[in-house]
Amino acid sequence: MVTSLLLMEHWHAWIGAPAMMADAMLDRMLQQAHRPVLEGESLRTSERPSGALPSP
């Protein structure tokens, strides 16, 4: 499992390997990947009392 906050279009630069090596790595990782995209307001920025947990 690989998780990242980095957008996929920035992965080549982040990997820092020659383009052919980065392409090979990403091809293998993304061939059968599931990419959930989270949308909506962040619970981190919602206003709630300090230390309070978000409601389920």
C-alpha positions, 0 to 999 in steps of 0.5 A: 500500500502506498499513500501520498498527499503528493499529486501524481503529476509531481511524482517523477520529480519527487522520485528523482530517478532518471525518467526511464527508471521513474516510469518503470516504477510508476508503471508497476505501482499504478498498473492495478492501483485503486485511486480514491479521491477525497472531496469535500471540506477537511475535518482538520479545518472545521471549527470545534473545541480543542481536543474534541473528536469529530462526530461519526 
